[in-house]
Amino acid sequence: SATEKPVLINNIADAEAFVSGAEVAVIGFFQDPQSPEAEQFRLAAGQVPEVPFGLSSSAAVLSHYGASANTVALFRTVDNDRRDLDMNNREVDAKKLTRFVRINELRLVTEYDPVTAIGVMQSSVQFNLLLITDKMSPKHPERMRKFRAAAELYKGKILFILLDSNLKSNERVLSYFQLKKSQLPALAIFHTPDDEHDVLTVDEISIERVQDFCNRFLQ
């Protein structure tokens, strides 16, 4: 049977294990687990299958996280950040809640699209490293494995982003970095406060190459 979503969280130890067990985790803090807000939360949980949702009505857990009732908190390990959404506002429904999660679910490697772009812009991490590549390429899984391994080394310092060159909506990013599809794959690093950036076209991705490129730019 499908795993029950959301997971009921009854104590602080369970809550901490739940948060540390995923790149992105969401907890709904509800005094009344049968309230209309909690019902909307359950609906949203069903719409975002790849993100774990937990629900807690334990006073100890709410107080441990400094959360007021009817608050949804999203925790992410990539920049050790937490985003809260107040559900006491009657306007907040499952659809708004799903969008809140989609915008804020930054991962070790976040795939860039118009929704995740908002979360990337709002992150406190000011350096972004883009892997601009064709996701349909047979070499893609291996490139991603190395890119993810490199991302582990820069957690909290650089956001690692995958940009699929096949998506029409990504064409302007290519033109911003003055890249043609024939030059891909490429790495592009970007410092958000001043638009300072650097581009490296690569025949293949290696962890060392990514490190060299990042370290040079950071220096």
SEVEXSE-743623 format. One record per residue (C-alpha): residue number from 1; x, y, z. Coordinates in steps of 0.5 Angstrom, whole numbers, plus 500, padded with zeros to 3 digits. Example, Ala and Ser with C-alpha at 12.3 -4.5 7.8 and 13.67 -1.06 7.14 Angstrom:
% SEVEXSE-743623
+-----+-----+-----+-----+
! seq !   u !   v !   w !
+-----+-----+-----+-----+
!   1 ! 525 ! 491 ! 516 !
!   2 ! 527 ! 498 ! 514 !
+-----+-----+-----+-----+
% end
This chain:
% SEVEXSE-743623
+-----+-----+-----+-----+
! seq !   u !   v !   w !
+-----+-----+-----+-----+
!   1 ! 500 ! 500 ! 500 !
!   2 ! 502 ! 507 ! 499 !
!   3 ! 506 ! 510 ! 505 !
!   4 ! 501 ! 514 ! 509 !
!   5 ! 502 ! 522 ! 508 !
!   6 ! 503 ! 526 ! 512 !
!   7 ! 507 ! 522 ! 517 !
!   8 ! 505 ! 523 ! 524 !
!   9 ! 510 ! 526 ! 529 !
!  10 ! 509 ! 525 ! 536 !
!  11 ! 516 ! 528 ! 539 !
!  12 ! 522 ! 532 ! 538 !
!  13 ! 527 ! 526 ! 537 !
!  14 ! 522 ! 524 ! 531 !
!  15 ! 521 ! 531 ! 528 !
!  16 ! 529 ! 532 ! 528 !
!  17 ! 530 ! 525 ! 525 !
!  18 ! 525 ! 527 ! 520 !
!  19 ! 528 ! 533 ! 518 !
!  20 ! 535 ! 530 ! 518 !
!  21 ! 533 ! 524 ! 514 !
!  22 ! 531 ! 528 ! 507 !
!  23 ! 534 ! 534 ! 503 !
!  24 ! 527 ! 537 ! 503 !
!  25 ! 522 ! 536 ! 509 !
!  26 ! 516 ! 539 ! 511 !
!  27 ! 512 ! 539 ! 517 !
!  28 ! 505 ! 542 ! 519 !
!  29 ! 504 ! 544 ! 526 !
!  30 ! 497 ! 544 ! 528 !
!  31 ! 494 ! 544 ! 534 !
!  32 ! 488 ! 541 ! 531 !
!  33 ! 490 ! 535 ! 526 !
!  34 ! 482 ! 535 ! 524 !
!  35 ! 482 ! 543 ! 522 !
!  36 ! 480 ! 545 ! 515 !
!  37 ! 488 ! 548 ! 515 !
!  38 ! 490 ! 541 ! 516 !
!  39 ! 486 ! 538 ! 511 !
!  40 ! 489 ! 543 ! 506 !
!  41 ! 496 ! 540 ! 508 !
!  42 ! 494 ! 533 ! 507 !
!  43 ! 491 ! 535 ! 500 !
!  44 ! 498 ! 538 ! 498 !
!  45 ! 502 ! 533 ! 501 !
!  46 ! 499 ! 528 ! 496 !
!  47 ! 500 ! 533 ! 490 !
!  48 ! 508 ! 533 ! 492 !
!  49 ! 510 ! 526 ! 492 !
!  50 ! 517 ! 526 ! 492 !
!  51 ! 518 ! 531 ! 499 !
!  52 ! 516 ! 528 ! 505 !
!  53 ! 511 ! 531 ! 509 !
!  54 ! 510 ! 530 ! 517 !
!  55 ! 504 ! 533 ! 521 !
!  56 ! 505 ! 534 ! 529 !
!  57 ! 500 ! 537 ! 534 !
!  58 ! 505 ! 536 ! 540 !
!  59 ! 506 ! 542 ! 544 !
!  60 ! 513 ! 540 ! 545 !
!  61 ! 515 ! 539 ! 538 !
!  62 ! 511 ! 546 ! 536 !
!  63 ! 515 ! 549 ! 542 !
!  64 ! 522 ! 546 ! 540 !
!  65 ! 521 ! 549 ! 533 !
!  66 ! 518 ! 556 ! 536 !
!  67 ! 512 ! 555 ! 531 !
!  68 ! 505 ! 557 ! 532 !
!  69 ! 499 ! 553 ! 531 !
!  70 ! 497 ! 552 ! 523 !
!  71 ! 504 ! 554 ! 521 !
!  72 ! 508 ! 550 ! 515 !
!  73 ! 515 ! 549 ! 516 !
!  74 ! 520 ! 547 ! 510 !
!  75 ! 527 ! 545 ! 512 !
!  76 ! 532 ! 544 ! 507 !
!  77 ! 539 ! 542 ! 508 !
!  78 ! 543 ! 545 ! 502 !
!  79 ! 543 ! 552 ! 506 !
!  80 ! 541 ! 550 ! 512 !
!  81 ! 535 ! 554 ! 512 !
!  82 ! 527 ! 554 ! 514 !
!  83 ! 521 ! 557 ! 511 !
!  84 ! 515 ! 558 ! 514 !
!  85 ! 508 ! 559 ! 511 !
!  86 ! 502 ! 562 ! 516 !
!  87 ! 496 ! 558 ! 515 !
!  88 ! 492 ! 562 ! 519 !
!  89 ! 490 ! 566 ! 513 !
!  90 ! 484 ! 563 ! 510 !
!  91 ! 487 ! 565 ! 503 !
!  92 ! 492 ! 559 ! 504 !
!  93 ! 489 ! 553 ! 501 !
!  94 ! 493 ! 546 ! 498 !
!  95 ! 494 ! 550 ! 491 !
!  96 ! 498 ! 556 ! 495 !
!  97 ! 501 ! 551 ! 499 !
!  98 ! 504 ! 546 ! 494 !
!  99 ! 507 ! 552 ! 490 !
! 100 ! 510 ! 555 ! 497 !
! 101 ! 514 ! 548 ! 497 !
! 102 ! 515 ! 548 ! 490 !
! 103 ! 519 ! 555 ! 490 !
! 104 ! 523 ! 553 ! 496 !
! 105 ! 525 ! 546 ! 495 !
! 106 ! 532 ! 547 ! 494 !
! 107 ! 536 ! 541 ! 493 !
! 108 ! 544 ! 539 ! 493 !
! 109 ! 542 ! 540 ! 485 !
! 110 ! 536 ! 544 ! 484 !
! 111 ! 533 ! 543 ! 477 !
! 112 ! 532 ! 550 ! 474 !
! 113 ! 525 ! 552 ! 472 !
! 114 ! 521 ! 558 ! 472 !
! 115 ! 518 ! 556 ! 479 !
! 116 ! 525 ! 554 ! 482 !
! 117 ! 528 ! 560 ! 480 !
! 118 ! 524 ! 564 ! 485 !
! 119 ! 527 ! 560 ! 491 !
! 120 ! 534 ! 560 ! 488 !
! 121 ! 533 ! 568 ! 487 !
! 122 ! 531 ! 568 ! 495 !
! 123 ! 536 ! 564 ! 497 !
! 124 ! 542 ! 567 ! 502 !
! 125 ! 547 ! 563 ! 498 !
! 126 ! 550 ! 568 ! 493 !
! 127 ! 554 ! 564 ! 489 !
! 128 ! 550 ! 559 ! 483 !
! 129 ! 553 ! 554 ! 479 !
! 130 ! 550 ! 552 ! 473 !
! 131 ! 551 ! 545 ! 469 !
! 132 ! 548 ! 547 ! 462 !
! 133 ! 547 ! 540 ! 459 !
! 134 ! 542 ! 536 ! 455 !
! 135 ! 538 ! 532 ! 459 !
! 136 ! 537 ! 527 ! 454 !
! 137 ! 544 ! 525 ! 453 !
! 138 ! 546 ! 518 ! 454 !
! 139 ! 552 ! 521 ! 458 !
! 140 ! 547 ! 525 ! 463 !
! 141 ! 546 ! 520 ! 469 !
! 142 ! 554 ! 520 ! 470 !
! 143 ! 555 ! 527 ! 469 !
! 144 ! 549 ! 528 ! 474 !
! 145 ! 553 ! 523 ! 479 !
! 146 ! 559 ! 527 ! 479 !
! 147 ! 556 ! 534 ! 479 !
! 148 ! 552 ! 532 ! 485 !
! 149 ! 558 ! 529 ! 489 !
! 150 ! 562 ! 536 ! 487 !
! 151 ! 555 ! 539 ! 490 !
! 152 ! 557 ! 536 ! 497 !
! 153 ! 563 ! 540 ! 498 !
! 154 ! 560 ! 546 ! 497 !
! 155 ! 554 ! 546 ! 501 !
! 156 ! 552 ! 552 ! 504 !
! 157 ! 557 ! 556 ! 499 !
! 158 ! 554 ! 555 ! 492 !
! 159 ! 548 ! 553 ! 490 !
! 160 ! 548 ! 547 ! 484 !
! 161 ! 543 ! 548 ! 479 !
! 162 ! 542 ! 543 ! 473 !
! 163 ! 539 ! 547 ! 467 !
! 164 ! 536 ! 543 ! 461 !
! 165 ! 538 ! 546 ! 454 !
! 166 ! 532 ! 542 ! 451 !
! 167 ! 527 ! 547 ! 455 !
! 168 ! 525 ! 553 ! 451 !
! 169 ! 524 ! 557 ! 457 !
! 170 ! 532 ! 556 ! 458 !
! 171 ! 534 ! 559 ! 452 !
! 172 ! 535 ! 566 ! 454 !
! 173 ! 540 ! 563 ! 460 !
! 174 ! 544 ! 560 ! 454 !
! 175 ! 544 ! 567 ! 451 !
! 176 ! 546 ! 571 ! 457 !
! 177 ! 552 ! 567 ! 458 !
! 178 ! 553 ! 567 ! 450 !
! 179 ! 553 ! 560 ! 449 !
! 180 ! 551 ! 556 ! 443 !
! 181 ! 548 ! 549 ! 444 !
! 182 ! 554 ! 546 ! 440 !
! 183 ! 558 ! 548 ! 446 !
! 184 ! 555 ! 544 ! 451 !
! 185 ! 556 ! 542 ! 456 !
! 186 ! 558 ! 548 ! 460 !
! 187 ! 559 ! 550 ! 467 !
! 188 ! 557 ! 557 ! 469 !
! 189 ! 558 ! 560 ! 475 !
! 190 ! 554 ! 567 ! 478 !
! 191 ! 555 ! 571 ! 484 !
! 192 ! 548 ! 574 ! 484 !
! 193 ! 549 ! 581 ! 488 !
! 194 ! 554 ! 584 ! 482 !
! 195 ! 552 ! 579 ! 476 !
! 196 ! 560 ! 577 ! 476 !
! 197 ! 560 ! 571 ! 472 !
! 198 ! 565 ! 566 ! 469 !
! 199 ! 563 ! 560 ! 464 !
! 200 ! 567 ! 554 ! 462 !
! 201 ! 565 ! 549 ! 456 !
! 202 ! 567 ! 542 ! 458 !
! 203 ! 567 ! 536 ! 454 !
! 204 ! 566 ! 532 ! 460 !
! 205 ! 565 ! 533 ! 468 !
! 206 ! 569 ! 531 ! 473 !
! 207 ! 569 ! 533 ! 480 !
! 208 ! 576 ! 536 ! 480 !
! 209 ! 574 ! 540 ! 474 !
! 210 ! 568 ! 543 ! 478 !
! 211 ! 572 ! 544 ! 484 !
! 212 ! 578 ! 548 ! 480 !
! 213 ! 573 ! 552 ! 477 !
! 214 ! 569 ! 554 ! 483 !
! 215 ! 575 ! 555 ! 487 !
! 216 ! 578 ! 560 ! 482 !
! 217 ! 572 ! 564 ! 482 !
! 218 ! 571 ! 564 ! 489 !
! 219 ! 578 ! 567 ! 490 !
+-----+-----+-----+-----+
% end
